[in-house]
């Protein structure tokens, strides 16, 4: 039989080995986490610099003079004529009958449309 003194020595030796091995594993995990934290902080700094560059580019691209120049070069719009503007009450709705005050805009010709616009202005 193993005496109690030898059993206690084996137990303490095993326990010490387990603690040392656990500390080694914990140290390696902490080291990996510190490396990951360092990498993430570098990425955050890089992203912050990229955001500053993008903000500067955005303000340059959003310059009103530049936008006005681009609009005049690429957008060819005619001035709005009075016949194109109607009152909200003149818009046809599906639930209204054709005999109501509002006439279906799609079914009228240009002369009738002009008369409708004049009537709405008065």
PEWO-V219538 format. One record per residue. N is the residue number from 1. RES is the residue in one small letter. PHI is phi in radians with two decimals (999 if undefined). NEAR is the number of other ideal C-beta (glycine too) atoms within 8 Angstrom. D_FIRST is the distance of its C-alpha to the first C-alpha in Angstrom with 2 decimals. Layout:
BEGIN
{{N,RES,PHI,NEAR,D_FIRST} {N,RES,PHI,NEAR,D_FIRST}}
END
This chain:
BEGIN
{{1,x,999,2,0.00} {2,x,-1.47,5,3.68} {3,x,-1.31,6,6.12} {4,x,-1.16,6,9.19} {5,x,-1.14,6,11.48} {6,x,-1.20,8,10.19} {7,x,-1.13,9,10.14} {8,x,-1.16,8,13.59} {9,x,-1.12,8,14.80} {10,x,-1.11,8,14.17} {11,x,-1.08,8,15.82} {12,x,-1.15,8,18.71} {13,x,-1.13,8,19.24} {14,x,-1.11,8,19.47} {15,x,-1.10,8,21.73} {16,x,-1.12,8,23.85} {17,x,-1.09,8,24.33} {18,x,-1.12,8,25.41} {19,x,-1.14,8,27.82} {20,x,-1.12,8,29.26} {21,x,-1.10,8,29.78} {22,x,-1.11,8,31.36} {23,x,-1.11,8,33.61} {24,x,-1.08,8,34.73} {25,x,-1.10,8,35.66} {26,x,-1.10,8,37.43} {27,x,-1.08,8,39.33} {28,x,-1.14,8,40.57} {29,x,-1.13,8,41.70} {30,x,-1.11,8,43.56} {31,x,-1.08,8,45.21} {32,x,-1.09,8,46.36} {33,x,-1.16,8,47.72} {34,x,-1.15,8,49.58} {35,x,-1.08,8,51.14} {36,x,-1.13,8,52.20} {37,x,-1.09,8,53.67} {38,x,-1.09,8,55.60} {39,x,-1.10,8,56.93} {40,x,-1.15,8,57.99} {41,x,-1.11,8,59.77} {42,x,-1.12,8,61.66} {43,x,-1.12,8,62.69} {44,x,-1.11,8,63.90} {45,x,-1.11,8,66.02} {46,x,-1.11,8,67.41} {47,x,-1.13,8,68.26} {48,x,-1.11,8,69.95} {49,x,-1.14,8,72.09} {50,x,-1.09,8,72.94} {51,x,-1.13,8,73.98} {52,x,-1.10,8,76.30} {53,x,-1.12,8,77.87} {54,x,-1.13,8,78.32} {55,x,-1.11,8,79.94} {56,x,-1.12,8,82.36} {57,x,-1.13,8,83.20} {58,x,-1.09,8,83.67} {59,x,-1.16,8,86.06} {60,x,-1.22,8,88.00} {61,x,-1.23,7,88.17} {62,x,-1.60,8,89.17} {63,x,-1.03,8,92.05} {64,x,-1.03,6,95.06} {65,x,-1.14,6,97.55} {66,x,-1.13,10,95.43} {67,x,-1.12,9,94.98} {68,x,-1.08,8,98.70} {69,x,-1.11,8,99.52} {70,x,-1.09,8,97.13} {71,x,-1.12,8,98.48} {72,x,-1.20,7,102.05} {73,x,-1.38,6,101.17} {74,x,-1.98,6,99.14} {75,x,-1.93,6,100.11} {76,x,-1.90,4,103.62} {77,x,-1.95,4,104.39} {78,x,-1.51,5,107.82} {79,x,-1.15,4,108.90} {80,x,-1.33,6,108.47} {81,x,-1.63,6,111.70} {82,x,-1.09,6,112.74} {83,x,-1.19,8,112.78} {84,x,-1.44,6,109.07} {85,x,-1.76,6,108.24} {86,x,-2.26,10,108.29} {87,x,-1.43,5,107.40} {88,x,-1.04,5,104.24} {89,x,-1.19,7,106.37} {90,x,-1.49,10,108.01} {91,x,-1.29,8,104.79} {92,x,-1.38,9,104.64} {93,x,-2.08,6,101.82} {94,x,-1.12,4,100.86} {95,x,-1.42,3,101.35} {96,x,-1.58,8,104.93} {97,x,-1.45,4,107.95} {98,x,-1.16,6,110.24} {99,x,-1.44,3,113.14} {100,x,-1.19,6,111.50} {101,x,-1.01,3,112.65} {102,x,-1.39,10,110.14} {103,x,-1.71,10,111.24} {104,x,-1.14,8,108.84} {105,x,-1.09,10,108.92} {106,x,-1.12,5,108.17} {107,x,-1.64,5,111.29} {108,x,-1.84,9,113.88} {109,x,-1.57,5,115.85} {110,x,-1.12,6,116.29} {111,x,-1.15,6,119.47} {112,x,-1.10,9,117.92} {113,x,-1.13,11,114.87} {114,x,-1.09,9,117.07} {115,x,-1.11,8,118.86} {116,x,-1.08,12,115.57} {117,x,-1.12,12,114.46} {118,x,-1.10,8,117.79} {119,x,-1.13,7,117.57} {120,x,-1.23,10,114.10} {121,x,-1.25,5,115.33} {122,x,-1.38,4,118.15}}
END
